[in-house]
Amino acid sequence: ETCRLYIAKSHFYRDDNPKFGLFAGVDFQQNETLPNPEIGIPLVDIAVGNYVDQDKFELYNAIIQFLEGKVWMSSFAGMQWEGNHTTTLFSPGVATIANHHSGYYNIDWFQPGVLLRERQDGVVEEGKASPGRGAFTNYYNLTMRAAQNIPAGMELFANLGDVFDDDREDLYQDRITRLDYNEAEDILAKIATFMNKYEKEMKGSFQQDVLDFILDTMVEEVGGKRGKVLRSLLPQTPAKVRKAIEAGGAFMYRNQDLVKSIEWLETHGLCVDYLRSGTSTIPHAGRGAFASRSFKEGDVIAPMPMIPILAEDILDMFMITEYTNEDGQVGLTYDRERPIGQQLLLNYAFGHAESSLLMVPTSPMVNLINHAPYPNARILWSSHDHVGFDHGIHDIDFREWNMAEVDPQLVFLLIADRDIQEGEEIFIDYGPSWENAWQEHLIRFDEYLDISGDVWPRRSEDARVEFKNKPYPTDIKRKQIPYPPSSFTACFLETDTVADGEPKDNAEGQEIFQWIGPNSYEDFEGQSLMVCDLQSTQGDETSGYTYTVLTRFKGSPDIVEVKGVPHSAIILLEKPYMSDMHTFGAFRHWIEIPDEMFPQAWRDLRP
Ligand SMILES: C[S@@+](CC[C@H](N)C(=O)[O-])C[C@H]1O[C@@H](n2cnc3c(N)ncnc32)[C@H](O)[C@@H]1O
């Protein structure tokens, strides 16, 4: 069977910083989505502000800085309204294990996949309570796509976004960046056109003279150190110019070692493409991971590189109050006396009762693996050097790991515990403490049923199904609230001023704008999502519905009107702290690492 994604030693691998990377096992065409749509877990209001004690501050600060390198902007998954302060997105799989290259990227987010997702059958039932409500994430279908044609064997590098690159400008001052390469590609293209055109007239060494002249002139034009950098990125002989064009440009020509052969990946890498997502076969468990091929007992189903979280209580959540100091700056107070729960990420983390260390898996689909008391798979510490594993770390207290410099290499292997058929759901044993916690949760849930009955408030996802093809109600005097009480409408808005001759203000004196995009569903981005209030609707079933909406543009206090917003650009989302995962009493427990494999040096809580 073909393996579409491998983990192997990265282009950035160094003996003192053994990084692994993600590689394409097949060709991907530009804009093609990468396999294995993932879940996203919102991290809501995680902050050092949780920990005012000075002795803890440093550790928690280090944890947060480390995590910041692993998370994404919440708007990529349309989850920016989960909380009021700082929400970030953790998405395992491709988004987390692909490295970043300052000079290049070949994958980036395909945002509409999650923003316009439809309900996944059987995960939760509309209007019905379930002990699983709020215990697993409701963000799924997160995919990345090829930003260019990617040949089989190539390492994948993610686009961290222009904002991120701008922030990093200082950091890159001595490095070659994407912008340098872009410039080099432009020059190379011009050189190639010129040389093609005059190839016949230019004999022998004359070609070289002309190339030298072009390079000298261009470098002079750019000037200084950057000019020299640019020259170093460009092929220096006519023959090399031809080769660079064949290789796909200046970057690809200089970095041919980024493309490995499939034989190399098979020998030096591990496949991370043997699991698929689906609705779990266990009631109330949410989604699950299913085998996409058969396994023999003892086979590696997937390697599981783990992200460490050095203190479990960083996931505690508290009531937050805003205050304004004398200088008018707004700050947040985390009220440690008023805990309100724990981050959803806790349910995806592996831990041990005698330790405050948690670890979250990062490879594709493995976060979907559910618990069964008689499982078909188990975890082991990896001894595969393909994924750069450091066993020395077992002997060091985790609070002394040097995370600022080196990513700790913690890798489990998921092993088949018996023969497994293609299509079977994969289970591991989450351990007795998890099982006990779940049983206690079921008892509390029965009490909930006694008091509240088997009902659950409607959610935006329910309404998304209802209004897929039918117009949203826009009656301003709404006697009845047409949407679930926890939800609000948001619109993908790119706008322009109205055409000449049309009214520029409405009856309320609000400025009017015209909706201009994004024109295709593929281009919808979380960044352009704005809270919007639907005022009126035009059109019909055949022509399609459009809406006039009120909104506020980012950073402006004024309400404005936008007309011509199509039905497909409107989405229902949950208000801050109102989605299922914020439910008070929702199930929270980490997955237990078997005692015999949990290192002694990490047991900081041992009595
Ligand atoms: C690591 S996640 C597994 C993926 C999760 N099912 C999802 O849809 O994202 C762990 C969570 O899955 C659910 N879960 C896993 N095994 C379960 C089981 N045997 N019974 C009920 N819920 C289970 C619980 O909510 C648990 O906290």
The ligand as an ORCA input file, in Angstrom:
! r2SCAN-3c Opt
* xyz 0 1
  C      -7.586     11.343     23.195
  S      -9.278     11.714     23.034
  C      -9.784     10.553     21.843
  C     -10.436     11.239     20.646
  C     -11.827     11.709     20.886
  N     -12.747     10.574     20.854
  C     -12.255     12.764     19.889
  O     -13.319     12.656     19.280
  O     -11.529     13.748     19.695
  C      -9.896     11.135     24.575
  C     -11.360     11.398     24.811
  O     -12.166     10.544     24.004
  C     -13.297     10.060     24.721
  N     -13.169      8.614     24.917
  C     -12.120      7.840     24.606
  N     -12.364      6.547     24.902
  C     -13.601      6.494     25.413
  C     -14.430      5.448     25.913
  N     -14.022      4.200     25.936
  N     -15.641      5.783     26.379
  C     -16.077      7.056     26.348
  N     -15.344      8.085     25.896
  C     -14.123      7.814     25.428
  C     -13.261     10.780     26.048
  O     -13.990     11.960     25.917
  C     -11.787     11.098     26.205
  O     -11.562     12.181     27.088
*
